[in-house]
Amino acid sequence: MTVKRVALLTAGGFAPCLSSAVGGLIQRYTALAPEVEIIAYTYGYHGLLTGTKVVVDDEARANAGLLHSFGGSPIGNSRVKLTNAKNLVARGLVAEGENPLEKAAEQLRTDGVDVLHTIGGDDTNTTAADLAHYLQEHDYGLTVVGLPKTIDNDIVPIRQSLGANTAAQEASRFAQNIIGEHRSNPRMLIVHEVMGRHCGWLTAEAARRYHSWVEAQPTWNPSIGLSKERWDVHAVFLPELAIDLEAEATRLRAVMDEIGNVNIFLSEGAGVPEIIAEMQARGEEVQRDPFGHVKLDTINPGAWFAKQFAERIGAEKTMVQKSGYFSRSAAANPEDLELIARMVELAVDSALAGTSGVIGHDEDAGDELRAIEFSRIAGGKAFDVTLPWFGDLLAGLGQPLVPAAPTAH
């Protein structure tokens, strides 16, 4: 296959890998096939539908390495689902009766694109799969190669998504400041709400890293009030765990009575079915995004859990802090930079060979790094709460490990 022009796009929510992945792709093509032209659609599929793009010129190629030091996305993101025509008509991205997939395909054809690199999560890459399928059906020879981005680390069947490790590290760093607030008032309840719609991996990993930071402190000074117990995590709530509010309130009340504060790490997806049921019982509308996901910021899980526990444990003051935007906009850490480099290398090699798919370590193929077929890509992979390190973490907190019943997403 002869590749003359490559297009890049980033889509969905931010993760600490987008900027670096864009930079890495530009560097890899420049080193391996400098004759290949590169364009980038701005704001993801939004730019593809509107034909808004930038050309990666010589200056951009020469300075591509700078992108590894920044978070966010230099080419912009949006949430656009190409098969949700009603939403796209309402947003003015397609006309009434126009097929969004056809419009996107024609834009790619007009721009002379041979390879499309999508950098995003399951929604981005399943949308890419819809587009790739449409193009194949209409005899347009386009290679689509995705890179797996999501801080939730919940893409099936990919072992580790780009940006997730950095996000967990940043969430731990966020907590190191926020939990310093535990002595700002007697009987303080702090809820650290972490992103994770269906999957609790990020919350669990952030709690593990934060707990490890507490454990790593060389000494404490409890006689003046600086105690390990007050700084530590006291509960971790995930979508994959069954949460007995009354039993946990009893346990946490004892913690509050003994040390004067309680620190909770909460996945934003925990308790969502219960919150939705309450809202619907009150006749309130549950808002959803173009992909059908509940808009979690409109139901506010952190505030809901804080309300449930505050009175039960006798909190005098409650503080809910969300680390999501702080974590997801960070620059990639060394751990992620290494993973990005390996995935980018295979992504370009696959593209030049005409092999479509999403690059990742395939859990169903012995964790082999390969271009995984789009048809096998899905979201909502659950965090495995039976992992020994997680069981040890909860045991150390005195929290029972009770897996929740599996739910469909």
C-alpha positions as a Markdown table, in Angstrom:
| # | Residue | x | y | z |
|---|---|---|---|---|
| 1 | Met | 0.0 | 0.0 | 0.0 |
| 2 | Thr | 1.3 | 3.4 | -0.9 |
| 3 | Val | 0.6 | 6.1 | 1.8 |
| 4 | Lys | 0.7 | 9.7 | 0.6 |
| 5 | Arg | -1.4 | 11.5 | 3.2 |
| 6 | Val | -2.1 | 10.7 | 6.9 |
| 7 | Ala | -4.7 | 12.3 | 9.1 |
| 8 | Leu | -4.7 | 12.5 | 12.9 |
| 9 | Leu | -7.5 | 13.3 | 15.3 |
| 10 | Thr | -8.0 | 13.2 | 19.1 |
| 11 | Ala | -11.5 | 12.8 | 20.5 |
| 12 | Gly | -13.5 | 12.2 | 23.7 |
| 13 | Gly | -12.3 | 13.4 | 27.1 |
| 14 | Phe | -8.8 | 14.5 | 27.7 |
| 15 | Ala | -6.1 | 12.0 | 29.0 |
| 16 | Pro | -2.4 | 12.6 | 29.8 |
| 17 | Cys | -1.3 | 11.1 | 26.5 |
| 18 | Leu | -3.0 | 13.0 | 23.7 |
| 19 | Ser | -0.3 | 15.6 | 23.1 |
| 20 | Ser | 2.5 | 13.1 | 23.4 |
| 21 | Ala | 0.8 | 10.6 | 21.0 |
| 22 | Val | 0.3 | 13.4 | 18.4 |
| 23 | Gly | 4.0 | 14.4 | 18.8 |
| 24 | Gly | 5.1 | 10.8 | 18.6 |
| 25 | Leu | 3.2 | 10.0 | 15.5 |
| 26 | Ile | 4.6 | 13.1 | 13.7 |
| 27 | Gln | 8.1 | 12.2 | 14.8 |
| 28 | Arg | 7.7 | 8.5 | 13.7 |
| 29 | Tyr | 6.4 | 9.4 | 10.3 |
| 30 | Thr | 9.1 | 12.1 | 9.8 |
| 31 | Ala | 11.8 | 9.6 | 10.7 |
| 32 | Leu | 10.4 | 6.6 | 8.8 |
| 33 | Ala | 8.5 | 8.1 | 5.8 |
| 34 | Pro | 9.2 | 11.9 | 5.6 |
| 35 | Glu | 7.6 | 12.1 | 2.2 |
| 36 | Val | 4.2 | 11.3 | 3.8 |
| 37 | Glu | 2.0 | 14.4 | 4.3 |
| 38 | Ile | 0.3 | 14.8 | 7.6 |
| 39 | Ile | -2.8 | 16.7 | 8.4 |
| 40 | Ala | -4.8 | 16.9 | 11.7 |
| 41 | Tyr | -8.6 | 17.4 | 12.0 |
| 42 | Thr | -9.2 | 19.9 | 14.7 |
| 43 | Tyr | -11.6 | 19.0 | 17.5 |
| 44 | Gly | -11.8 | 15.4 | 16.5 |
| 45 | Tyr | -14.8 | 14.1 | 14.5 |
| 46 | His | -16.2 | 17.6 | 14.7 |
| 47 | Gly | -13.3 | 18.8 | 12.5 |
| 48 | Leu | -13.8 | 15.9 | 10.2 |
| 49 | Leu | -17.4 | 16.7 | 9.6 |
| 50 | Thr | -16.7 | 20.4 | 9.1 |
| 51 | Gly | -13.5 | 19.9 | 7.1 |
| 52 | Thr | -11.5 | 21.9 | 9.6 |
| 53 | Lys | -7.9 | 20.9 | 9.6 |
| 54 | Val | -4.3 | 22.0 | 10.0 |
| 55 | Val | -1.3 | 20.9 | 7.9 |
| 56 | Val | 1.6 | 19.6 | 9.8 |
| 57 | Asp | 4.4 | 21.7 | 8.2 |
| 58 | Asp | 8.1 | 21.5 | 8.5 |
| 59 | Glu | 8.1 | 23.7 | 11.6 |
| 60 | Ala | 5.5 | 21.5 | 13.3 |
| 61 | Arg | 7.6 | 18.4 | 12.5 |
| 62 | Ala | 10.8 | 20.0 | 13.8 |
| 63 | Asn | 9.2 | 20.9 | 17.1 |
| 64 | Ala | 7.0 | 17.8 | 17.5 |
| 65 | Gly | 9.1 | 16.7 | 20.5 |
| 66 | Leu | 7.9 | 19.6 | 22.5 |
| 67 | Leu | 4.4 | 18.0 | 22.6 |
| 68 | His | 5.7 | 15.3 | 25.0 |
| 69 | Ser | 6.0 | 17.9 | 27.8 |
| 70 | Phe | 2.4 | 19.1 | 27.7 |
| 71 | Gly | -1.0 | 17.8 | 28.6 |
| 72 | Gly | -4.3 | 18.4 | 26.7 |
| 73 | Ser | -4.4 | 18.1 | 23.0 |
| 74 | Pro | -2.9 | 20.6 | 20.6 |
| 75 | Ile | -5.4 | 19.7 | 17.9 |
| 76 | Gly | -8.5 | 19.7 | 20.1 |
| 77 | Asn | -11.2 | 17.2 | 21.1 |
| 78 | Ser | -14.9 | 16.9 | 21.0 |
| 79 | Arg | -17.6 | 14.3 | 21.7 |
| 80 | Val | -19.1 | 13.4 | 18.4 |
| 81 | Lys | -20.8 | 10.1 | 17.6 |
| 82 | Leu | -21.1 | 9.7 | 13.8 |
| 83 | Thr | -24.1 | 7.3 | 14.1 |
| 84 | Asn | -26.1 | 9.7 | 16.2 |
| 85 | Ala | -27.5 | 11.8 | 13.3 |
| 86 | Lys | -30.2 | 13.5 | 15.5 |
| 87 | Asn | -27.6 | 15.0 | 17.8 |
| 88 | Leu | -25.4 | 16.0 | 14.9 |
| 89 | Val | -28.3 | 17.8 | 13.2 |
| 90 | Ala | -29.1 | 19.6 | 16.4 |
| 91 | Arg | -25.5 | 20.8 | 16.6 |
| 92 | Gly | -25.5 | 21.9 | 13.0 |
| 93 | Leu | -22.8 | 19.4 | 12.0 |
| 94 | Val | -24.9 | 17.7 | 9.4 |
| 95 | Ala | -28.1 | 18.7 | 7.5 |
| 96 | Glu | -31.4 | 17.0 | 8.1 |
| 97 | Gly | -31.4 | 13.7 | 6.2 |
| 98 | Glu | -27.7 | 13.7 | 5.6 |
| 99 | Asn | -25.7 | 10.6 | 6.6 |
| 100 | Pro | -22.9 | 11.6 | 8.9 |
| 101 | Leu | -20.8 | 8.6 | 8.0 |
| 102 | Glu | -21.1 | 9.4 | 4.3 |
| 103 | Lys | -20.2 | 13.1 | 5.0 |
| 104 | Ala | -17.1 | 12.0 | 7.0 |
| 105 | Ala | -16.1 | 9.5 | 4.3 |
| 106 | Glu | -16.4 | 12.1 | 1.5 |
| 107 | Gln | -14.3 | 14.6 | 3.5 |
| 108 | Leu | -11.6 | 12.0 | 3.9 |
| 109 | Arg | -11.9 | 11.3 | 0.1 |
| 110 | Thr | -11.7 | 15.0 | -0.7 |
| 111 | Asp | -8.7 | 15.4 | 1.5 |
| 112 | Gly | -6.9 | 12.4 | -0.1 |
| 113 | Val | -6.4 | 10.7 | 3.2 |
| 114 | Asp | -4.9 | 7.1 | 3.0 |
| 115 | Val | -4.5 | 6.6 | 6.8 |
| 116 | Leu | -6.6 | 7.9 | 9.7 |
| 117 | His | -5.1 | 7.7 | 13.2 |
| 118 | Thr | -7.7 | 8.1 | 15.9 |
| 119 | Ile | -6.5 | 8.7 | 19.4 |
| 120 | Gly | -9.3 | 8.1 | 21.9 |
| 121 | Gly | -11.2 | 5.8 | 24.2 |
| 122 | Asp | -13.8 | 3.1 | 23.4 |
| 123 | Asp | -16.3 | 5.7 | 22.0 |
| 124 | Thr | -13.7 | 7.2 | 19.7 |
| 125 | Asn | -12.5 | 3.9 | 18.5 |
| 126 | Thr | -16.0 | 2.3 | 18.1 |
| 127 | Thr | -16.9 | 5.4 | 16.1 |
| 128 | Ala | -13.8 | 4.8 | 14.1 |
| 129 | Ala | -14.9 | 1.2 | 13.6 |
| 130 | Asp | -18.3 | 2.4 | 12.3 |
| 131 | Leu | -16.5 | 4.7 | 9.9 |
| 132 | Ala | -14.0 | 2.0 | 8.8 |
| 133 | His | -16.9 | -0.4 | 8.1 |
| 134 | Tyr | -18.8 | 2.2 | 6.1 |
| 135 | Leu | -15.6 | 3.0 | 4.0 |
| 136 | Gln | -15.0 | -0.7 | 3.4 |
| 137 | Glu | -18.6 | -1.3 | 2.3 |
| 138 | His | -18.2 | 1.6 | -0.2 |
| 139 | Asp | -14.8 | 0.5 | -1.6 |
| 140 | Tyr | -12.8 | 3.3 | -0.1 |
| 141 | Gly | -9.4 | 1.9 | 0.7 |
| 142 | Leu | -8.6 | 3.7 | 4.0 |
| 143 | Thr | -6.5 | 2.3 | 6.8 |
| 144 | Val | -7.7 | 3.3 | 10.3 |
| 145 | Val | -5.4 | 2.8 | 13.2 |
| 146 | Gly | -6.4 | 3.8 | 16.7 |
| 147 | Leu | -4.5 | 4.4 | 19.8 |
| 148 | Pro | -6.3 | 3.6 | 23.1 |
| 149 | Lys | -6.7 | 6.7 | 25.3 |
| 150 | Thr | -8.7 | 6.7 | 28.6 |
| 151 | Ile | -7.9 | 7.4 | 32.2 |
| 152 | Asp | -10.5 | 4.8 | 33.2 |
| 153 | Asn | -8.4 | 2.0 | 31.7 |
| 154 | Asp | -11.6 | 0.2 | 30.7 |
| 155 | Ile | -11.2 | -0.7 | 27.0 |
| 156 | Val | -11.8 | -4.3 | 26.1 |
| 157 | Pro | -9.5 | -6.2 | 25.4 |
| 158 | Ile | -6.6 | -3.8 | 26.1 |
| 159 | Arg | -4.6 | -4.4 | 29.2 |
| 160 | Gln | -3.4 | -0.8 | 29.7 |
| 161 | Ser | -4.7 | 2.3 | 28.0 |
| 162 | Leu | -2.6 | 5.4 | 27.4 |
| 163 | Gly | -2.8 | 8.1 | 30.1 |
| 164 | Ala | -4.3 | 6.0 | 32.9 |
| 165 | Asn | -1.1 | 5.6 | 34.9 |
| 166 | Thr | -0.4 | 9.3 | 34.8 |
| 167 | Ala | -3.9 | 10.1 | 35.8 |
| 168 | Ala | -3.7 | 7.8 | 38.8 |
| 169 | Gln | -0.4 | 9.4 | 39.8 |
| 170 | Glu | -1.9 | 12.9 | 39.5 |
| 171 | Ala | -5.0 | 11.9 | 41.5 |
| 172 | Ser | -2.7 | 10.7 | 44.3 |
| 173 | Arg | -0.8 | 14.0 | 44.2 |
| 174 | Phe | -4.1 | 15.9 | 44.3 |
| 175 | Ala | -5.1 | 13.9 | 47.4 |
| 176 | Gln | -1.9 | 14.7 | 49.1 |
| 177 | Asn | -3.0 | 18.4 | 49.2 |
| 178 | Ile | -6.7 | 17.9 | 49.6 |
| 179 | Ile | -6.4 | 15.5 | 52.5 |
| 180 | Gly | -4.3 | 18.1 | 54.3 |
| 181 | Glu | -7.6 | 19.7 | 54.9 |
| 182 | His | -8.6 | 17.1 | 57.5 |
| 183 | Arg | -7.6 | 19.3 | 60.4 |
| 184 | Ser | -9.4 | 22.4 | 59.1 |
| 185 | Asn | -12.4 | 21.5 | 61.2 |
| 186 | Pro | -13.4 | 19.1 | 63.9 |
| 187 | Arg | -15.0 | 15.9 | 62.7 |
| 188 | Met | -14.1 | 16.4 | 59.0 |
| 189 | Leu | -15.4 | 14.3 | 56.2 |
| 190 | Ile | -13.4 | 14.5 | 52.9 |
| 191 | Val | -14.7 | 12.8 | 49.8 |
| 192 | His | -12.2 | 12.6 | 47.0 |
| 193 | Glu | -14.2 | 11.9 | 43.8 |
| 194 | Val | -12.2 | 10.3 | 41.0 |
| 195 | Met | -13.3 | 9.8 | 37.4 |
| 196 | Gly | -14.5 | 6.4 | 36.3 |
| 197 | Arg | -18.0 | 6.0 | 34.9 |
| 198 | His | -18.2 | 2.2 | 34.8 |
| 199 | Cys | -14.7 | 1.1 | 35.9 |
| 200 | Gly | -13.1 | 1.7 | 39.3 |
| 201 | Trp | -9.5 | 1.1 | 38.2 |
| 202 | Leu | -8.5 | 4.7 | 38.4 |
| 203 | Thr | -9.9 | 5.2 | 41.9 |
| 204 | Ala | -8.4 | 2.0 | 43.1 |
| 205 | Glu | -5.0 | 2.7 | 41.6 |
| 206 | Ala | -5.0 | 6.3 | 42.9 |
| 207 | Ala | -5.9 | 5.1 | 46.4 |
| 208 | Arg | -3.1 | 2.5 | 46.2 |
| 209 | Arg | -0.6 | 5.1 | 45.1 |
| 210 | Tyr | -1.8 | 7.6 | 47.8 |
| 211 | His | -1.7 | 4.9 | 50.5 |
| 212 | Ser | 1.8 | 4.0 | 49.3 |
| 213 | Trp | 2.8 | 7.6 | 49.7 |
| 214 | Val | 1.5 | 7.7 | 53.3 |
| 215 | Glu | 3.4 | 4.4 | 54.0 |
| 216 | Ala | 6.6 | 5.8 | 52.5 |
| 217 | Gln | 6.8 | 8.8 | 54.9 |
| 218 | Pro | 9.9 | 8.2 | 57.1 |
| 219 | Thr | 8.3 | 9.4 | 60.3 |
| 220 | Trp | 5.3 | 11.0 | 61.9 |
| 221 | Asn | 4.7 | 13.3 | 64.9 |
| 222 | Pro | 1.5 | 12.1 | 66.5 |
| 223 | Ser | 2.0 | 14.0 | 69.8 |
| 224 | Ile | 1.5 | 17.3 | 67.9 |
| 225 | Gly | -1.3 | 15.8 | 65.7 |
| 226 | Leu | 0.6 | 14.7 | 62.7 |
| 227 | Ser | -0.5 | 11.1 | 62.5 |
| 228 | Lys | -0.4 | 8.5 | 59.7 |
| 229 | Glu | -4.0 | 7.4 | 60.7 |
| 230 | Arg | -5.4 | 10.8 | 60.0 |
| 231 | Trp | -3.7 | 11.2 | 56.6 |
| 232 | Asp | -4.5 | 7.7 | 55.3 |
| 233 | Val | -7.4 | 6.4 | 53.2 |
| 234 | His | -10.3 | 5.1 | 55.2 |
| 235 | Ala | -12.7 | 3.8 | 52.4 |
| 236 | Val | -12.6 | 3.1 | 48.7 |
| 237 | Phe | -15.9 | 2.9 | 46.9 |
| 238 | Leu | -16.1 | 1.6 | 43.3 |
| 239 | Pro | -18.8 | 0.6 | 40.8 |
| 240 | Glu | -17.6 | -3.0 | 41.1 |
| 241 | Leu | -18.1 | -3.1 | 44.9 |
| 242 | Ala | -21.4 | -3.7 | 46.8 |
| 243 | Ile | -21.7 | -0.8 | 49.3 |
| 244 | Asp | -23.7 | -1.4 | 52.5 |
| 245 | Leu | -24.3 | 2.2 | 53.5 |
| 246 | Glu | -25.3 | 1.4 | 57.1 |
| 247 | Ala | -22.5 | -1.0 | 57.7 |
| 248 | Glu | -19.9 | 1.3 | 56.3 |
| 249 | Ala | -21.4 | 4.2 | 58.2 |
| 250 | Thr | -21.0 | 2.2 | 61.4 |
| 251 | Arg | -17.4 | 1.4 | 60.6 |
| 252 | Leu | -16.5 | 5.0 | 59.5 |
| 253 | Arg | -18.3 | 6.4 | 62.6 |
| 254 | Ala | -15.8 | 4.5 | 64.7 |
| 255 | Val | -12.9 | 6.0 | 62.7 |
| 256 | Met | -14.4 | 9.5 | 63.1 |
| 257 | Asp | -14.8 | 9.0 | 66.8 |
| 258 | Glu | -11.3 | 7.8 | 67.2 |
| 259 | Ile | -9.2 | 10.1 | 65.1 |
| 260 | Gly | -11.6 | 13.0 | 64.2 |
| 261 | Asn | -11.7 | 12.7 | 60.4 |
| 262 | Val | -12.6 | 10.4 | 57.6 |
| 263 | Asn | -11.1 | 10.3 | 54.0 |
| 264 | Ile | -13.0 | 8.5 | 51.2 |
| 265 | Phe | -11.8 | 7.7 | 47.7 |
| 266 | Leu | -14.9 | 7.5 | 45.5 |
| 267 | Ser | -15.3 | 6.5 | 41.9 |
| 268 | Glu | -17.8 | 8.8 | 40.2 |
| 269 | Gly | -19.6 | 5.7 | 38.9 |
| 270 | Ala | -20.2 | 4.2 | 42.3 |
| 271 | Gly | -23.9 | 4.4 | 43.4 |
| 272 | Val | -25.0 | 5.8 | 40.1 |
| 273 | Pro | -28.0 | 3.4 | 39.7 |
| 274 | Glu | -29.3 | 4.4 | 43.1 |
| 275 | Ile | -28.9 | 8.1 | 42.4 |
| 276 | Ile | -30.7 | 7.8 | 39.1 |
| 277 | Ala | -33.5 | 5.8 | 40.7 |
| 278 | Glu | -33.9 | 8.6 | 43.3 |
| 279 | Met | -34.0 | 11.3 | 40.6 |
| 280 | Gln | -36.5 | 9.4 | 38.5 |
| 281 | Ala | -38.7 | 8.8 | 41.5 |
| 282 | Arg | -38.8 | 12.6 | 42.0 |
| 283 | Gly | -39.7 | 13.0 | 38.3 |
| 284 | Glu | -36.3 | 14.7 | 37.5 |
| 285 | Glu | -34.8 | 14.3 | 34.0 |
| 286 | Val | -31.5 | 12.4 | 33.8 |
| 287 | Gln | -29.3 | 14.2 | 31.2 |
| 288 | Arg | -27.2 | 12.1 | 28.8 |
| 289 | Asp | -24.4 | 12.9 | 26.3 |
| 290 | Pro | -24.4 | 12.0 | 22.5 |
| 291 | Phe | -23.2 | 8.5 | 23.4 |
| 292 | Gly | -26.1 | 7.9 | 25.8 |
| 293 | His | -23.9 | 8.1 | 28.9 |
| 294 | Val | -25.4 | 9.8 | 31.9 |
| 295 | Lys | -23.8 | 13.2 | 32.5 |
| 296 | Leu | -22.3 | 12.5 | 35.8 |
| 297 | Asp | -21.6 | 16.2 | 36.6 |
| 298 | Thr | -25.4 | 16.7 | 36.6 |
| 299 | Ile | -26.1 | 14.0 | 39.2 |
| 300 | Asn | -23.0 | 14.7 | 41.4 |
| 301 | Pro | -22.1 | 11.3 | 43.0 |
| 302 | Gly | -19.6 | 12.9 | 45.4 |
| 303 | Ala | -22.2 | 15.2 | 46.9 |
| 304 | Trp | -24.7 | 12.3 | 47.1 |
| 305 | Phe | -22.3 | 10.1 | 49.1 |
| 306 | Ala | -21.3 | 12.9 | 51.3 |
| 307 | Lys | -24.9 | 13.5 | 52.2 |
| 308 | Gln | -25.5 | 9.8 | 52.9 |
| 309 | Phe | -22.5 | 9.6 | 55.3 |
| 310 | Ala | -22.3 | 13.1 | 56.9 |
| 311 | Glu | -25.2 | 12.6 | 59.4 |
| 312 | Arg | -24.6 | 8.9 | 59.9 |
| 313 | Ile | -21.0 | 9.4 | 61.0 |
| 314 | Gly | -21.5 | 12.7 | 62.8 |
| 315 | Ala | -19.4 | 14.9 | 60.5 |
| 316 | Glu | -19.4 | 18.6 | 61.4 |
| 317 | Lys | -18.0 | 19.7 | 58.1 |
| 318 | Thr | -18.0 | 17.9 | 54.7 |
| 319 | Met | -15.8 | 18.6 | 51.7 |
| 320 | Val | -16.1 | 17.0 | 48.2 |
| 321 | Gln | -13.2 | 17.5 | 45.9 |
| 322 | Lys | -12.9 | 16.2 | 42.3 |
| 323 | Ser | -9.5 | 15.4 | 40.8 |
| 324 | Gly | -10.7 | 14.5 | 37.3 |
| 325 | Tyr | -9.8 | 17.6 | 35.3 |
| 326 | Phe | -6.6 | 18.1 | 37.3 |
| 327 | Ser | -5.6 | 14.5 | 36.5 |
| 328 | Arg | -6.7 | 14.1 | 32.9 |
| 329 | Ser | -5.1 | 17.3 | 31.6 |
| 330 | Ala | -1.6 | 16.5 | 32.9 |
| 331 | Ala | 1.4 | 15.8 | 30.8 |
| 332 | Ala | 2.3 | 12.1 | 30.4 |
| 333 | Asn | 4.7 | 10.7 | 33.1 |
| 334 | Pro | 7.7 | 8.5 | 32.2 |
| 335 | Glu | 5.6 | 5.4 | 32.6 |
| 336 | Asp | 3.1 | 6.6 | 30.0 |
| 337 | Leu | 5.8 | 8.1 | 27.7 |
| 338 | Glu | 7.4 | 4.7 | 27.4 |
| 339 | Leu | 4.0 | 3.0 | 26.6 |
| 340 | Ile | 3.1 | 5.8 | 24.1 |
| 341 | Ala | 6.4 | 5.3 | 22.3 |
| 342 | Arg | 5.9 | 1.6 | 21.9 |
| 343 | Met | 2.3 | 1.9 | 20.7 |
| 344 | Val | 3.1 | 4.8 | 18.3 |
| 345 | Glu | 5.9 | 2.7 | 16.7 |
| 346 | Leu | 3.5 | -0.1 | 16.0 |
| 347 | Ala | 0.7 | 2.2 | 15.0 |
| 348 | Val | 2.9 | 3.7 | 12.2 |
| 349 | Asp | 4.2 | 0.3 | 11.1 |
| 350 | Ser | 0.7 | -1.0 | 10.9 |
| 351 | Ala | -0.5 | 2.0 | 9.0 |
| 352 | Leu | 2.2 | 1.7 | 6.4 |
| 353 | Ala | 1.5 | -2.0 | 6.1 |
| 354 | Gly | -2.3 | -1.3 | 5.6 |
| 355 | Thr | -3.3 | -3.0 | 8.8 |
| 356 | Ser | -6.3 | -1.4 | 10.5 |
| 357 | Gly | -7.1 | -1.8 | 14.2 |
| 358 | Val | -6.5 | -0.4 | 17.7 |
| 359 | Ile | -3.0 | -0.7 | 19.1 |
| 360 | Gly | -2.8 | -2.4 | 22.5 |
| 361 | His | -1.7 | -5.3 | 24.6 |
| 362 | Asp | -4.3 | -7.9 | 23.7 |
| 363 | Glu | -5.5 | -9.6 | 26.9 |
| 364 | Asp | -7.0 | -12.5 | 24.8 |
| 365 | Ala | -3.7 | -13.1 | 23.0 |
| 366 | Gly | -1.3 | -13.3 | 25.9 |
| 367 | Asp | -0.9 | -9.5 | 26.2 |
| 368 | Glu | 0.7 | -9.3 | 22.8 |
| 369 | Leu | 1.1 | -5.8 | 21.5 |
| 370 | Arg | -0.8 | -5.8 | 18.2 |
| 371 | Ala | -3.4 | -4.1 | 16.0 |
| 372 | Ile | -6.6 | -5.4 | 17.6 |
| 373 | Glu | -9.6 | -5.8 | 15.4 |
| 374 | Phe | -12.1 | -2.9 | 15.7 |
| 375 | Ser | -14.9 | -5.5 | 16.0 |
| 376 | Arg | -13.5 | -6.6 | 19.4 |
| 377 | Ile | -13.1 | -3.1 | 20.9 |
| 378 | Ala | -15.6 | -2.2 | 23.6 |
| 379 | Gly | -15.9 | 0.0 | 26.7 |
| 380 | Gly | -16.9 | -0.6 | 30.2 |
| 381 | Lys | -14.3 | -3.2 | 31.2 |
| 382 | Ala | -14.7 | -3.8 | 34.9 |
| 383 | Phe | -11.9 | -3.5 | 37.4 |
| 384 | Asp | -10.9 | -6.9 | 38.8 |
| 385 | Val | -11.5 | -6.4 | 42.6 |
| 386 | Thr | -10.1 | -9.8 | 43.3 |
| 387 | Leu | -6.5 | -8.6 | 42.5 |
| 388 | Pro | -4.4 | -9.4 | 45.5 |
| 389 | Trp | -3.0 | -5.8 | 45.9 |
| 390 | Phe | -6.6 | -4.4 | 46.0 |
| 391 | Gly | -7.7 | -7.0 | 48.6 |
| 392 | Asp | -4.6 | -6.1 | 50.7 |
| 393 | Leu | -5.5 | -2.4 | 50.4 |
| 394 | Leu | -9.1 | -2.9 | 51.7 |
| 395 | Ala | -8.0 | -5.3 | 54.4 |
| 396 | Gly | -5.6 | -2.7 | 55.7 |
| 397 | Leu | -8.4 | -0.2 | 55.9 |
| 398 | Gly | -10.7 | -2.7 | 57.6 |
| 399 | Gln | -13.2 | -2.5 | 54.7 |
| 400 | Pro | -14.9 | -5.7 | 53.6 |
| 401 | Leu | -14.4 | -6.7 | 49.9 |
| 402 | Val | -17.8 | -7.6 | 48.6 |
| 403 | Pro | -18.0 | -7.6 | 44.7 |
| 404 | Ala | -21.1 | -6.1 | 43.2 |
| 405 | Ala | -23.4 | -8.0 | 40.9 |
| 406 | Pro | -22.3 | -7.6 | 37.3 |
| 407 | Thr | -24.2 | -5.0 | 35.3 |
| 408 | Ala | -24.5 | -4.5 | 31.6 |
| 409 | His | -23.4 | -1.2 | 30.1 |
